[in-house]
Every structure is written in structure tokens, then in C-alpha cells.
Amino acid sequence: MMLPTKRPAPDHGDDERNEVMVPEPKRRTNLKNIRNILGVGGLSFNKIVLNLEPMLRIWVHEAVEAAIRSSIHPSSRPSLNRIEASRGRRLQLRFVDKPPSTIFTGSKVEAANGNPIRIILVDATSQAMVSSGSLSSIKVEIVVLNGEFSTDERQDWTENEFNASVLRERDGRRPLVTGDLNITLVDGVGTVDNVIFTDNSSWIRCRKFRLGARIVQRSAGEVTIREATSDAFMVKDHRGELYKKHYPPLLHDEVWRLERIAKDGAFHKRLADKNVHTVKDFLRLLVTDPMALRNILGGGISNRVWETIIEHALSCVPDDDEWYTYHGTAQRVGLLLNSIYKVVEVTFDGQDYLPVENLTFSQQLLVEDAKRQAYKNVWNLIPVDRRAITGPSMPFTDLLPEPVGTSNLLLQQPDFSGTRP
């Protein structure tokens, strides 16, 4: 029996279809092979199947390859679309300032340095700010993004991808952010100075948000501008702000602002019982009698916890306007102490003061003896104007006490007591 002749498929100019189709010469070869197999007389059905098996394998292999080719070409289209969509977005919005790692609900969003967060419009090619022309005064909308958006630092997202990552409030909640969410650039610069979160970020998988900025409205044919994204940050309920630590701590901060000292916790109560209420009280006792301070916190405190508390406390900057002097009775040694009672300079003649770093070994011994007396009699310290004694003050960083460890502890005074100035 003669098989009907196949008509060649019409040429529509479709490259993908031509790639999938089996070339005509190969089809004719396959048909010839089938005729040869079926034309052999006396073959059983099983024998015919065995003879057809190699040919079927070839057909299946070709069909699979064709399916793979047809699936590969469409999958490449989104990336091509993304390239085409991002191409031409030469202008872009950009956040100048980084937000802090943690922001609290009910508080205005500020940069990590406490200043307002700024947005600028730049030319991505030249990196120059667009400070003139109509685009330098466009209106920008501030939105909240999922913290996982652009985690790979990819900068070629499309407008649709950006919009898909914009977060809305949870059901039954207030708008996620309130305040001045529409900002008008002035000479290419805008300021985020009144944006407030109303909800925390714990309800999304990464537990972090990002700020986003996009133009409010674009006219047909107007140049496209790529959106801006900030670094990711956590948003916590404002109740946590009442218990947050300060970096660096201030002298007048309550002592529980230091790391590892919880408000109304065991350490806090023990220190309060010994009249150590502020960071200044803590540092003064650290300088004058570190072992007494450690005993107050408890003999079982680990070295790691102790060192964490001390390191945080020492990041505090002493008051440059508070100074004291002490004059020893035996060796006529005069001490100049800062606001936390660290000895900064000494005098041996009552007139010329020397930095403690420049003392000889024998002079250091005399100073240590005078320090023991001063720390036993802190109520005898005399407030003074340092500038009247030694001239201009030293930089803040030179006034911090040395880290306290087992190798450089001050001489211990178990009977340390008294009222401090």
C-alpha cells in the first residue's frame, strides 16, 4: 500500500517554527525506511515492532529536542523585556543617606546620623545630579518595599517589578506609613522629613522593610526615571524604644542604658542599691574601684559579660567642662582629674602640669600613691577651671580611661565609700 505523499508546510517566515520542523529530506528517508520494514513479507507482529524500535527512538529523541528548543526561546523573552524596559531609564532617583538599622513606630524616619534622609535625581551615565530643567522639580512618592527586594544589588529591575514589591498595610490596620509621602524635588534634591511608620516589620518573612521612591506621575512620551531603594532596616514597636541602649551612652543616661544591664533587672537593682544610678556613677566607680564595681554586679559574672558592659561604658565621652584637682599631703603631688575621676595631668611644683603619659617610673609611683589618697577622699576633690590651670583642653578621645582588665586594675580599696561631688 502506498502512503500518501506529504505536502510541504507553507513558509510563513517563522524562524522558531522552521527550527522545530524536521527537514524534508530526513522525512523522506524515514518514510522509505518504514516502507522497507512493512514491505518485508512473512514477518510477525513482534518482529515488525522490533524492527520499528530504533526508528521510534530516533523520532522520540527528535521530538524531545524540538520541545526543549521551543521552551527555551520563550523563557528568554522576559530577560529581553527587562533589558528593553530598563534601557532608556538613564535618569534615576537615589537615596543619599542611609537609614538606621532599627526604626521605631511613631517616630519620624531619619538617617543613621540623625539628619533627614535626602533623595536626589542623577544621570546614571555621568553620575551627575540633575539640578536644572523641568525634571529637577518633579514630584516623588515615598513607599515601603519588602526588605528582600533588590537583595542581590541588581539595579536593572523593571517598573512592574518595583511596584510588585510595594507593601500595603495589614488587614484592619492603619496605613503602613503616614506623613508627607509626596515630595517635590528642588533643584534635583528632596528631603524625607515627616514619614512615620505605624506598624512593625515582624509580619513579613525577612522582617525588614526598605524605603522606596518613585515619580508620582509620568506623561505619555516623557522620559522614564528609575526608582530608588534604601538599605533594609527593621521597624519595631515604639514600646521597645523605651528600653533601647544608647550608642554611645551619655554621662547622664541611666545606667540600664548600658549593654547587658536590663531595666529593673538584677544588675540594675544591685547598682541602684549602691547609689550607682547613671553612666557617670558607673564610670567613676570603674575608675576608682573596679573590683568593688564587679562585686556589686555579682561575683559570678562572667568575663564576657563584664567586658561587654565595660566596653560599652567606655565609649561614653566625658564632660570636657568638669574638672577636679587633688593635692596629696605627703609628697606635694597635685592631680588633675576629669569628670569621671581619671587622672589626666599631675604637678610636682604646684604650677606646671605634666601629662601622665610623660612621667618617669619614679614619678608614676608618687602619682599612684596620691591616687590612692584621692580615691579614698573623693569628697575632698576641688572643682576647677582646667583652662586656667593648663591652657586649652585636650581632645575628648584622650580623656577616656584605659580598658580595665586583670593586668591593669587600679589598686583596690575595699573600704571605698563617700559622697562624690
Secondary structure, DSSP 4 states (H G I P E B T S, - for coil): -PPPPPPPPP----HHHHHHSPPHHHHHHHHHHHHHHHHSTT--HHHHHHHHHHHHHHHHHHHHHHHHHHHHHHHHHHHHHHHHHHTT--EEEEE-SPPPSEEETTSB---TTSSPEEEEEEETTT--B--SSGGGG-EEEEEEEETTTTTT------HHHHHHTB--PPTTS--SEEE--EEE-BTTEEEE-SEEE-S-STTSTT--EEEEEEES---TTPPPEE-EE---BEEE-GGGGGG---SSPPTTSBGGGSTT--TTSHHHHHHHHTT--BHHHHHHHHHH-HHHHHHHH-TT--HHHHHHHHHHHHTSPPPTT-EEEEE-SSS--EEEE-TT--EEEEESSSS-EEEGGG--HHHHHHHHHHHHHHHH-GGG-EEE-HHHHHSSPPPGGGGSPPPP-TTSPPPP-TT------
